[in-house]
Amino acid sequence: MAWFKKKEMKKDAVADAIESKGFAGRLRQGLSRTRDVLTTDIDELFRSNRFDDLMEELEERLITSDIGVQTAMEIIERISRRKGKIASAEDLKTVLREEVIDLMGETCGAADEKITASPHVVMVLGVNGVGKTTTIGKLAARYAGQGKSVLIAASDTFRAAAVEQLGIWAERAGADFVRHRDNADPAAVAFDGVEAAMARKKDVVLVDTAGRLHTKTNLMEELKKIKRAMGKKLPDAPHETLLVLDATTGQNALSQTRLFHEAIGVTAIALAKLDGTARGGIVVSICSTLGIPLKYIGIGEQIDDLQIFDPAQFTKALF
């Protein structure tokens, strides 16, 4: 019997090791710090506090994890309405998971990656340093893995290093690459990228854009110009406006989103750097307050570390 148990333990350890190498395992590892903040000592808190005091303590933990004040208050209100069904710490954890996933699922359900235009043009936005270049590379690889042909247009002409890095990602993903000289007109690069994709019959065009300009030109006006240029070449382009956010910036990510959305019109969000340095509650905050689909999450530097956001998978990893 002891031998059997030892064998089962070894089998479980192997299974855990295999899972840890997959996206779900890496996501769970990346959210470990947030999970500790949210769930540690809930059993003790449940035994030693009245329900109202317990809710106050839980609300504080939700806010600390970057879920945000308004979202935390809403979660606590939802849980309080189910007070009669909470008789133990495990009941509380279950209700908490259910309410979080329900809150996220209202706006951040499974994304649709179907392509309806030819080519399908994605304009990628984001301030410098959020992981925009690597996200574009991973997205190109993702589309290529689905059998789609991809072209990347380097419209962030103000950062030579970014253009070079994007070229490396394009090569890794097997994507065509369109660039101009340094400091060229970004709108012209975007226009040429769409034109080249149409001529070469590409399925997808990913257009990088500046996150900060080193000129007197207003960034948002420059982005509007890029958007208009693509629309002149291909009506309805861009078909998707993807904003890349850095999970480690916390609530600042929300203000960035509002700024870009008011100026350009964001249709989807990719959240990068969701690893051990981030407070994962920002995911819940994004889903519950912005009304813009969270389409992708990234947890590392590997080319396959960008995945479709799944609220159920995320909640399981978080708790």
C-alpha positions in Angstrom: 0.0 0.0 0.0 2.8 2.4 0.8 4.4 1.6 -2.5 1.1 2.4 -4.3 0.8 5.7 -2.5 4.4 6.6 -3.3 3.7 5.7 -7.0 0.6 7.9 -7.0 2.5 10.8 -5.4 5.2 10.5 -8.1 2.5 10.4 -10.8 0.9 13.6 -9.4 4.2 15.3 -9.2 4.9 14.5 -12.8 1.5 15.8 -13.8 2.0 19.0 -11.8 5.4 19.5 -13.5 3.9 19.0 -16.9 1.1 21.5 -16.2 3.6 24.0 -14.8 5.2 24.1 -18.2 1.9 24.9 -19.9 0.2 28.3 -20.2 -2.2 27.6 -17.3 0.6 26.6 -15.0 2.7 29.6 -15.8 -0.4 31.9 -15.4 -1.0 30.4 -11.9 2.7 30.9 -11.0 2.5 34.5 -12.3 -0.5 35.2 -10.1 0.9 33.6 -7.0 1.5 36.9 -5.2 -2.0 38.1 -5.9 -3.5 34.8 -4.8 -1.6 35.0 -1.5 -3.0 38.5 -0.8 -6.6 37.4 -1.6 -6.8 34.0 0.0 -4.2 33.7 2.8 -5.8 33.4 6.2 -9.4 33.5 5.0 -10.1 30.5 7.3 -8.8 32.4 10.3 -10.5 35.6 9.3 -13.8 33.7 8.9 -13.5 32.2 12.4 -12.5 35.4 14.2 -14.7 38.1 12.6 -18.3 39.0 12.3 -19.6 38.9 8.7 -19.5 42.7 8.2 -15.9 42.9 9.6 -14.9 40.0 7.3 -16.4 41.8 4.3 -14.5 45.0 5.2 -11.2 43.0 5.5 -11.9 41.2 2.2 -12.7 44.5 0.4 -9.3 45.9 1.6 -7.5 42.9 0.2 -9.3 43.2 -3.2 -8.3 46.9 -3.4 -4.7 46.0 -2.5 -4.6 43.4 -5.3 -5.4 46.3 -7.8 -9.0 45.3 -8.4 -9.9 48.9 -7.7 -12.2 50.6 -5.2 -15.4 50.6 -7.3 -15.0 47.0 -8.5 -14.1 45.8 -5.0 -17.2 47.5 -3.6 -19.4 45.8 -6.2 -17.9 42.4 -5.5 -18.5 42.8 -1.7 -22.1 43.9 -2.4 -22.7 40.8 -4.6 -21.2 38.6 -1.9 -23.2 40.2 0.9 -26.4 39.5 -1.1 -25.5 35.8 -0.8 -24.7 35.9 2.9 -27.3 33.2 3.7 -25.4 30.7 1.6 -22.0 31.4 3.3 -21.5 29.1 6.3 -17.8 28.4 6.0 -14.5 29.8 4.7 -14.8 27.4 1.7 -18.3 28.8 1.0 -16.8 32.3 0.9 -14.0 31.3 -1.4 -16.5 29.6 -3.7 -18.9 32.6 -3.8 -15.9 35.0 -4.3 -14.7 32.9 -7.3 -18.2 32.8 -8.8 -18.8 36.5 -8.4 -15.4 37.5 -9.9 -15.9 35.2 -13.0 -19.5 36.5 -13.4 -18.3 40.1 -13.2 -15.6 39.5 -15.8 -17.7 37.4 -18.1 -20.1 40.2 -18.7 -17.6 42.1 -20.9 -14.5 39.8 -21.2 -15.9 36.5 -22.4 -14.1 34.3 -25.0 -12.9 36.5 -27.8 -13.6 35.8 -31.5 -10.5 35.6 -33.7 -12.4 35.1 -36.9 -11.2 37.2 -39.8 -13.9 38.7 -42.0 -11.9 41.2 -44.1 -9.0 40.5 -46.6 -6.6 41.7 -45.4 -7.6 42.0 -41.8 -5.9 45.2 -40.5 -5.0 45.5 -36.8 -3.8 48.9 -35.5 -1.7 48.3 -32.4 -1.6 51.1 -29.8 0.2 51.6 -26.4 2.6 53.8 -24.7 6.3 53.0 -24.9 7.5 50.3 -22.6 4.3 48.3 -22.2 5.5 45.4 -24.3 3.8 46.5 -27.6 6.6 45.3 -29.9 6.8 41.8 -28.4 3.0 41.5 -28.3 2.9 42.3 -32.1 5.5 39.6 -32.6 3.7 37.0 -30.6 0.4 38.0 -32.3 2.0 37.5 -35.7 3.2 34.0 -34.6 -0.3 33.2 -33.3 -1.9 34.1 -36.7 0.8 32.2 -38.5 0.2 29.2 -36.4 -3.4 29.3 -37.6 -2.3 29.2 -41.2 -2.7 32.9 -41.8 -0.2 34.9 -43.8 0.9 38.1 -42.0 2.5 41.4 -42.8 3.9 43.8 -40.1 4.2 47.5 -40.8 6.6 49.4 -38.6 4.9 52.8 -38.2 6.7 53.7 -35.0 9.4 55.4 -37.1 10.7 57.5 -34.2 12.4 54.6 -32.4 15.0 52.8 -34.6 15.6 50.1 -31.9 11.9 49.3 -31.9 11.9 48.9 -35.7 14.9 46.6 -35.5 13.3 44.5 -32.8 10.0 44.3 -34.7 12.0 43.1 -37.8 13.5 40.3 -35.7 10.0 39.3 -34.4 8.7 39.3 -38.0 11.4 37.0 -39.1 10.8 34.6 -36.2 7.1 34.6 -37.0 7.6 34.2 -40.8 5.8 37.5 -41.5 6.5 40.0 -44.2 7.9 43.3 -43.0 7.4 46.9 -44.2 9.5 49.7 -42.9 10.7 53.2 -44.0 13.7 55.2 -43.0 14.0 56.6 -39.5 11.6 59.5 -38.7 9.6 58.9 -41.9 5.9 59.7 -41.9 4.2 57.0 -39.8 1.0 57.3 -41.8 2.9 56.7 -45.1 4.3 53.4 -43.6 0.8 52.3 -42.6 -0.6 53.1 -46.0 2.2 51.2 -47.7 1.8 48.3 -45.4 -1.8 47.9 -46.3 -1.1 48.4 -49.9 1.6 45.7 -49.9 -0.6 43.3 -48.0 -3.4 43.8 -50.6 -0.9 43.2 -53.5 0.6 40.1 -51.8 -2.8 38.8 -50.8 -1.9 38.7 -47.1 -4.5 37.7 -44.5 -3.5 39.9 -41.7 -1.7 43.3 -41.3 -0.3 44.3 -37.9 0.5 48.0 -37.8 2.8 49.2 -35.0 2.4 52.8 -33.8 4.3 55.2 -31.6 3.7 55.4 -27.9 5.4 58.7 -27.6 6.6 61.2 -30.2 9.9 63.0 -30.2 8.5 65.9 -32.1 6.0 68.7 -31.3 3.2 66.7 -33.0 0.5 65.5 -30.6 0.5 61.7 -30.3 -3.2 61.3 -30.6 -3.4 63.5 -33.7 -0.6 61.4 -35.3 -2.5 58.2 -34.5 -5.7 59.6 -36.0 -3.7 60.4 -39.2 -2.4 56.8 -39.4 -6.0 55.5 -39.0 -7.2 57.8 -41.8 -4.3 56.8 -44.1 -5.2 53.1 -43.8 -8.9 53.9 -44.4 -8.0 55.7 -47.6 -6.4 52.6 -49.0 -8.8 50.0 -47.6 -12.3 51.1 -46.5 -13.2 50.1 -42.9 -9.5 49.7 -42.0 -8.4 49.3 -39.4 -10.8 46.5 -38.6 -9.4 46.2 -35.1 -7.7 48.6 -32.8 -5.8 46.7 -30.2 -4.4 48.5 -27.1 -1.5 46.9 -25.3 -1.3 47.6 -21.5 1.4 46.7 -19.0 -0.2 44.7 -16.1 2.5 46.0 -13.7 1.3 49.6 -14.0 -1.9 48.8 -12.1 -4.7 51.3 -12.1 -2.7 53.6 -14.4 -3.5 51.2 -17.2 -7.2 52.2 -16.9 -6.4 55.9 -17.4 -4.2 55.0 -20.4 -7.1 53.1 -21.9 -9.6 55.9 -21.5 -7.1 58.3 -23.1 -6.6 56.1 -26.2 -10.3 55.1 -26.4 -11.5 58.7 -26.4 -9.1 59.7 -29.2 -9.0 56.6 -31.4 -11.6 54.1 -30.3 -10.2 51.0 -28.8 -11.9 47.7 -29.8 -9.8 45.2 -27.8 -7.1 45.1 -25.1 -4.0 42.9 -24.8 -2.6 42.8 -21.3 1.2 42.1 -21.2 3.6 41.3 -18.4 1.0 39.4 -16.2 3.7 37.7 -14.2 4.9 37.7 -10.6 5.6 41.4 -10.6 2.0 42.3 -11.4 -1.1 42.5 -9.2 -3.5 40.4 -11.0 -6.6 42.2 -9.8 -6.1 44.7 -12.6 -7.6 42.1 -14.9 -10.9 42.1 -13.0 -10.8 45.9 -12.9 -10.3 46.2 -16.7 -13.1 43.8 -17.4 -15.6 45.4 -15.0 -15.0 49.1 -15.6 -14.0 49.7 -19.2 -16.6 47.9 -21.3 -13.8 47.0 -23.8 -13.0 43.3 -24.4 -9.8 42.0 -22.8 -8.8 39.8 -25.7 -5.2 38.6 -24.9 -3.0 38.2 -21.9 0.8 37.7 -22.0 2.8 36.1 -19.2 6.3 35.9 -20.5 8.8 36.4 -23.3 8.3 33.2 -25.2 6.6 33.4 -28.6 3.6 31.4 -27.4 3.1 33.4 -24.2 0.2 35.4 -25.6 -3.1 33.6 -25.3 -6.8 34.4 -25.6 -8.1 35.6 -22.3 -10.4 33.0 -20.6 -12.2 34.3 -17.5 -12.7 30.8 -16.1 -9.0 29.9 -16.5 -7.9 33.2 -15.0 -10.2 32.9 -12.0 -9.0 29.3 -11.4 -5.4 30.5 -11.5 -6.2 33.5 -9.2 -7.8 31.5 -6.5 
